[in-house]
Amino acid sequence: MMTGLDDAVAPVGAASFLIDSNVFLAFSTYATIVILKMMLMAPLTGYFRFTRKCFANIEDTWMSKTAEEKRRMLREDQDVERVRRCHQNDLENIIPFVVVGLLYSMTGPDLFSALLHFRVFVGSRLFHTLAYLLPLPQPSRALAWVSGMVSTFSMAYRVLSAATL
């Protein structure tokens, strides 16, 4: 017969098992890589805004002297927009990877399969960024995006398959 104390200890034991798991450690590493990559896109956007003198808000044009200069700085720039779209795509793909990857890690996959999923996703995101920013001809960016999505959907399938309803 289980007591309330036993019920409270069970999740702690499961969490301890997950943290000690090689799959979870691999997931933590690869998730951190793509999260840092995504975070670096914001300063990259700022760099492009300052070097192109292209801003979205009037208060960001404080360094200009005249009203005419300020108006010229309030515009869209192809390079700035390319970095912004790349960052937006990261947000749309990396957040689901982190959530699904964590759940996937909890299903107890073998290390080889887990590493394959994590590495394919991280590689796809790094290549997607290069393909977006350089820019490389299509379908390079599309193939990078698809391979990352396939990896995430494959992990999601494993999570749903492992669920006992």
URDA-V451847 format. One record per residue. RES is the residue in one small letter. D_FIRST is the distance of its C-alpha to the first C-alpha in Angstrom with 1 decimal. Layout:
RES_D_FIRST, RES_D_FIRST
This chain:
m_0.0, m_3.8, t_6.6, g_10.0, l_11.3, d_9.4, d_10.7, a_14.1, v_14.3, a_13.9, p_17.3, v_19.0, g_18.3, a_19.6, a_22.6, s_23.3, f_23.4, l_25.7, i_28.0, d_28.3, s_29.1, n_32.8, v_32.7, f_31.7, l_34.4, a_36.9, f_36.0, s_36.3, t_39.7, y_41.1, a_39.7, t_41.4, i_44.7, v_44.9, i_43.9, l_46.6, k_49.1, m_48.4, m_48.8, l_52.1, m_53.5, a_54.0, p_56.3, l_58.1, t_58.7, g_60.1, y_62.3, f_63.8, r_64.3, f_66.3, t_68.3, r_69.2, k_69.7, c_67.7, f_65.5, a_63.7, n_64.1, i_67.3, e_65.8, d_65.2, t_69.0, w_69.7, m_71.6, s_74.3, k_77.5, t_78.7, a_77.3, e_78.6, e_76.6, k_73.4, r_74.0, r_74.5, m_71.2, l_69.3, r_69.0, e_66.9, d_67.3, q_66.4, d_64.8, v_62.8, e_61.5, r_60.6, v_58.4, r_56.8, r_56.0, c_54.6, h_52.3, q_51.3, n_50.5, d_48.3, l_46.4, e_45.9, n_44.6, i_43.0, i_40.6, p_39.1, f_39.0, v_37.0, v_34.4, v_34.2, g_34.4, l_31.5, l_29.3, y_30.9, s_30.0, m_26.3, t_26.5, g_27.2, p_30.8, d_32.9, l_35.1, f_38.4, s_37.6, a_36.3, l_39.4, l_41.6, h_40.2, f_40.4, r_43.9, v_45.3, f_44.3, v_45.7, g_48.8, s_49.4, r_49.1, l_51.5, f_53.9, h_53.7, t_54.7, l_57.6, a_58.7, y_58.6, l_60.4, l_63.1, p_63.2, l_63.0, p_64.1, q_61.7, p_59.7, s_58.5, r_56.5, a_55.2, l_54.0, a_52.2, w_50.5, v_49.5, s_48.1, g_45.8, m_44.7, v_44.0, s_41.8, t_39.8, f_39.5, s_38.5, m_35.6, a_34.7, y_34.7, r_32.3, v_29.9, l_30.2, s_29.9, a_26.7, a_25.1, t_22.7, l_23.7
